[in-house]
Amino acid sequence: MLARWDHSLTSAEIAESLASNPVLVRRILGSLRDAGLVWSTEGRNGGWSLARAPREITLYDAYTAVETGPILSRHAHPPSAECEVGRHIQALLEVEFQDAERAMRERLSRTTIAHMLKQVLAAEREFALRNRS
């Protein structure tokens, strides 16, 4: 949303668009601010804006600003060492999970906010054409 408009948006405006809670949106915006992706201004015309050009922010930048730890969760309790599957499954899954996480990192690192905005605007044009009266 911040890439779409030429003005700042309040957390309430963003939350309304997302059908979400403004408190949750402010928490996420705080993480994005800490990562240098957005900034806020106070006052009557205050709100949130992108801190960099949309072409300079990747989805991976945004993802890592709000998520910590591995992308895919690991089993919290080790399986039984007495089981032939349990003895080996964690090590085997770890290889698969690392490959999947690497692929996701690479993909998200190639996709910018500018690219996503272009796709949204194209989809909206198609939507308008399909729904003409």
N, C-alpha and C positions, 0 to 999 in steps of 0.2 A: 504494500500500500504506500509506503513512504517513497518508493521510486516512482509511483504513478502521478503524484500531485506535486505542484510547485510550491507547496506551503507545508508548514508543520502540521502534524495531527496530534490530538490529545490521546492519551491512553484510553479514554472513554470512547472516542471515535473509532479507534482501532479495535477495541473490544466489541463494539457494536457490530462492526463488519465481520468479525470472527465468530459472533454469537458466543462470546466468552466473558469471563469475569474480568473487570478492569484491574483488580488486584493481581490476578495471575499475569495479565498483560504487562503491568508495571514491573513485576518481578523479572519477566523475560526481557523486557526492554532494559532493565538495569544490567543484566548479564551482557546484553548486546553492547551497551554503553561501555562497560568495563573492558570489552574486547576491542573498543574503538570503531565499532560499526555504525553506531547511532550516537546522537547527542541531543540534549534537551535544552530548551530555553524556558525560563519562568515568565510569568506575567500574563497580561490579558491576551496577547497573541502568541503565547508560548505553546510548546508542544515538542514533539519528537521529529527529528529529521535524520536522513542518512548522513554519516560523517565522511563518507567517501562516495565517489561516483558509482552508480550501479554496476558499471562494467568492471569495477575494481573489487567487488565483493562477491565471493563465491558462496554457493550453498554450503560448502564445507566450512567456510569461515563462520557462517551463522550457526551451523550445527555444533561445531566445537565450542562456540560461545555459550551455548545453553545446555549441552550434554557433556558429561564427564564419564570417563571409564570406557570400557570396550563397547562397541556397537551391539554385539550379540552377547546376551547374558550367558554366563557359565552356570553349571549346576552347583548349587551351594554346598551340597553334601556329596562326598565321594561315594561312588558305588562300591559294592562289596568286592574285595580283592579275591574272594573265594569263587567268584563267577568269571567264566572265561570271557564274557562280553565286558563285564564291569572292570576287569583288569586292564583293558586296552582302550575302551571307548573314549575316555577323556582325552588321551593323547591323540587319537585319531580325529576326534571332533575338533580339537584345538587347531590342527592343520587346516581343516576345512573352514573353520571360523576365521582364522587369520587371512586366508585367501579371499573369503567373502568380504571381510572388512577392508582389505586392501583395494578390492574392486570398487567398493562403495566410496572409499576415500578418493580414488582416482576419478570416478564419475562425478561426484559432488564438487570436486576441485575444478572440473572443466565447465561447470554450469554456473553462470553469473546471474546476479539479480537482473541485469539488463536483458539477458536472454530470456529469463522467466517472464519479465514484463512484456517482451515482444510476443511471447506465446499467449499470454493472457489477453492482450489486445487483439491478436488474430482470432482467438477463440470467441471473444466478445463480438467481433465483426460477423463471424459466422452465425453466432446466436441471433444477432439482430436480423440478419438476412432470412434465417429460418422462421423467425417469429413476426415477420412483417404482416401487417393487417391487410 
